[in-house]
């Protein structure tokens, strides 16, 4: 453009020699300001997919917009192996996971920050700055004095690692790839380069430097990604968005919609000659569409159209704009472009005297006999006159937003992962085969977006740790707001009730009928007691009142008298429990379990004693004693089985142990007798009573000796 302008000016002032000088100067300006490169990338499409090819154009970001990054550095994938228990009777699972270290270029000019990040179209980082997948993350804003990233320096060597100065980029360290098919996903970033929306003029000035100035009244863009192969392409793309003009003024280009005051050119004297032309409406586009990034739909591609009457099959003009806009702003640009096309169908060729030699392409003029404004498109010198080609621009260009709706896009819920709440249980659940104690792990979060956490376990007070896999999906957990009273484990407890508060509002409790309860529904742990509830009344918020209770499930009636307000509560569902196998012989020892989720600043840790509840038989029931006629005392009980919790008709409960064996303890004032038995009864003979010196009350306790552990005792006092 400068070549054209200075050639004309030089010819007017100095003839052919002046024209040659002007041409040379113009070429120098064009080469320094608009130096073209060999390739030109797509303005819109190049932002849609992440690439890592050599020569990929890295955009210069203005305002705030979502862009796909370009991988500029990566290491090989890192393989990790973990072993997790499949539960009793099932083989262990050896799984492999992969992570990656890589850097992604975002902008070829400095930026302020990165907000949200998407991976394969799903939120990776939310608006609160939380990551949905485990990863380390660092942002380099693109300053000219930034240092090399420490991870890149460690991998490449301190003297070989580039600092990428002037380039904004993000580094991901130990990015877990399981959620993305064990590959680096396609990432896109909500990049904020400037604190507020920027004008087209400000963007052009930043791209071109001191060689260009712009009107302050140019349209605002929420964000813009300046791509292409040259400054010239980028500036021309900006001017094209809103039909702005570029005008040479005092050796400097000016960008605007109305640069300077319009110049009246009628009454120019005898040399003024005019020729008017007008294109037929049928030859013009009947529709203009603007493709853009919609700010209301997480920067998904949007399309707004402006129509000249009803669609009639005429040509459609489509403009791809690498800008973040509201639907109304895009609609306004489309309507403005359509107005420019229809108004600009009228052209004028005018021959004026040298008094109007100061006019330049892009200047606006007024013709008194024609309505509206006219803009100079071409300027050429003729013998003793100048020739102008004018286009009608009406009363100016439309830059105001129009009324438009963005439509409904596919949006990802931005749920914060938050910290992990961890519970570890040693419960009489499952049908264990073997001598290995097992722990059950339930975990969830106070935030709706909690998903999982990595587990580690130690059985030697933290001296060594083993990978224990990951937690199961979030369990329904909370806290008891009232203390549950004692209750009979043989009947429904219709007196006691329990109020609980769950961790977050996505959790819910449902009532269940008696048939469902008989099949194991609504099993929950309160403190150390397993209960079932038939009625769950929602009290609002996260609170429920539980009634119609079955107490002491799975032999936990021993814990019914130990409740306090604040007891932990957890709904026991197999799919929400992870299993950790303790070493053989670990009963009586301690365990330490940690969970580390995406939202945890530090791992969450729980210490507990291993009681091997799944290996020990339940305590015998119906313990009773009666005196015989010969003075002896008949003691009898009913055994229970850790494999026989259902009611069986016409058959005995399975033993569940290698042999039937009991330890009977008889004690009183000054004596204690221990008897090992193979059946569920014993006679404390009169002779043994005399030998023991039994006087007063007799304390009777019986426990079943299981294959791997001893049950809790059943106890009575006999007098």
C-alpha positions, 0 to 999 in steps of 0.5 A: 500500500505504501508503494502505491501511495508514495509512487503516486505522490512522487510522480505528482511532485517530481514527474517520472524521477519522483515516481521512481523515488517514491516507489523505492521508498514505498517498497522499503516501508512495505518490506519492513512493515508487511514482510510476507512469508512463504506460507499463510495458515487458516485464520480460524481452522488453525486454532481448532486442533492442537499440533506439534508440526514444524513450522506451525504458526503460533498466534499472538493473543489479544484480550481473552480467547480459547486457543489450541496450543502447540507442543514444543517439547516432550519426553517419552511416556513414563510407565508405572506399575501398580498391584491392587487386590481384587478382593478375597477369592479373586486374583490380584490385578496388576495395572499399568499407568502412564504419565507424560512431561511436555510443554505447550506454546500458547502465544507469540507475545506475552500474556497475563494468565491462563484460566480454564484448560480443556483436554479432548474437549473436557475440562482439565482445569476449572475456573477456580484453578483446580485440575480434574486430572493429576498433573504438575503445571507451570506457566511461563508468561512470555517475558523477554527475561524469563528463565528456562523451565527447571524440568526442561533444563533437567532433561536437556541440560542447563546449557541446552534448554531454551528459555523461549523468551517472548513466547508464552507456554505452559509446562505439564509435569507428570501428567496422568494419561489414564483418562485420555487413552494413555496419550497426550490429549489435545489441549486448548486454553482460555488465554488472557493476554490483556486485562479487558477487551481490546479494540481492533485499532489497539491490536493493529498498533501492537502488531505493526508498531510505530508505523501504524496508528488507529482511531480509538473508535474501532470495534471492541473484540473480547479476544483475538488470535493474530495468525497468518504469515505476516504483519500485513496479513494480520492487519488486513484481517483486522481491517476486513472484520469491520470494513476499516480503511488504511490511510497514509498520513504523513508517512504513517498508516492510519486505521479507522472507519472515518479517518479525518473529516470528509472532503467536499469535492463538488465545485472543483472547476472545469476539470471535474468530470464524473462517471457513475456506475451501479451493480445490479442487486442480483449480482451481490451476495444475499447473505453474509455469515460470520464464523467466530468463537462464542464467548457464551458457549466456552468459545465454541465455534459460532455462526451469525448471519445477515440476510438481504430479504428472504433467502433466494439462492444468491451468493453467500459470503462467509468470513472466518474471524479468529476472534472471541465475540458475543453473538450480538457483536458477531451479528452486528459485524455480519449486518455491517458487512452486508450493508457495506456490500449493498451500499458499495454497489454504487461507484464513481470515477472522478477526475479532479485538479491538482488541488485535491492531490492530498487525497489518499486511498481510504479518505472519505469525500462528499458529493453534494449531488449524491447522498451519504459518504464516499470513500477513495479506493484508488488514486492515480495521476493523469496529465494535469489532473488526478483520477479517483475511484470512489465507493459509496459508504452511506452514512458510515459503517455499522459497528453496533451489536445486534440482537442475536442468540448464541444457541445451546452449546455442549458445555462441560460442568465445572465441578471442583474436585476438592479435598478427599474425605477418607474412611478405612474399615475392618468389617465382617464383609465378604466371603474371605478365602485364606488367612489374609486380613483385608481392609475396606476403603471408602472415599468421597469429597465435600465438593461435587466434582470429587472423583478418586484418589491414589492409595498407599498403605504401610504395615510397619509404622510408615517405614515402607509403603506399598501402592494400593491402587486407587479409590472406588467411585465416591461413597455416600458418606457423612456424619451422625448428628445424633447418638444412636441408642442401644437396640435389639439385633433380632428385631426391627428397632422402631424406637431409635432414629438417627439423623445424618448429614452427608458430605455434599448435596449430590449424595442421597439416601432412599427408603427400602421395603422389608423384602429389599432389607432382607436382601441386604439393601441400605447397609450402613456403618455408624461408628463401628456398628453395621445397621440397615434402615428402611426409612430415609426422610429428607430434612433439607440440604444434606440432612436425613432422618433414618428409621425402621432400623435393623441393628448389629448387622454381621455380628456388630451388635457389640458396638451398639452401646458405643455411639456418640454424636459425630459418629462417621456414617457411610453407606456400604455398597460394594461398588464404592469400596476399594480393598487393601490386603494386609499381610498374613498374620497382620491381625493385631498389628496397625495399618496406615492408609493414605489417599492423595487426590487431585484436590489434596494439598497433602495426602490424607492419612488414617491409622487403625488397628487390624482386627481381621473382622472378615476372618473371625467368626461372629460371636455365638448367640443365645448363650444360656445356663441352667442347673441340673438335678445333679448339681451341674450347670448345663451351658449351651449356645448357638454358633453363627457363621461368617458365611451364613448371614441369610436365613436358610430353610430346612438346612443348617448354617454352614460352619465356615471354618475348618473345624468346630471349636470353642473356648469357654471361660468360667470365672468367679471369685478366686478362680478361672477355668478355660475349656476347649470344646468341639460342640456348642454345649458343656456341663459344669459338673458339681465336682468341678465346681467344688474343685474351683471353689465356686461361690456366688455369681458365675461369669460365663464367656464363650468364643468360637475359635475360627481357622484364622481368628477367634470371635468376640465372646458371648457373655452372661452372669449366672447365679 
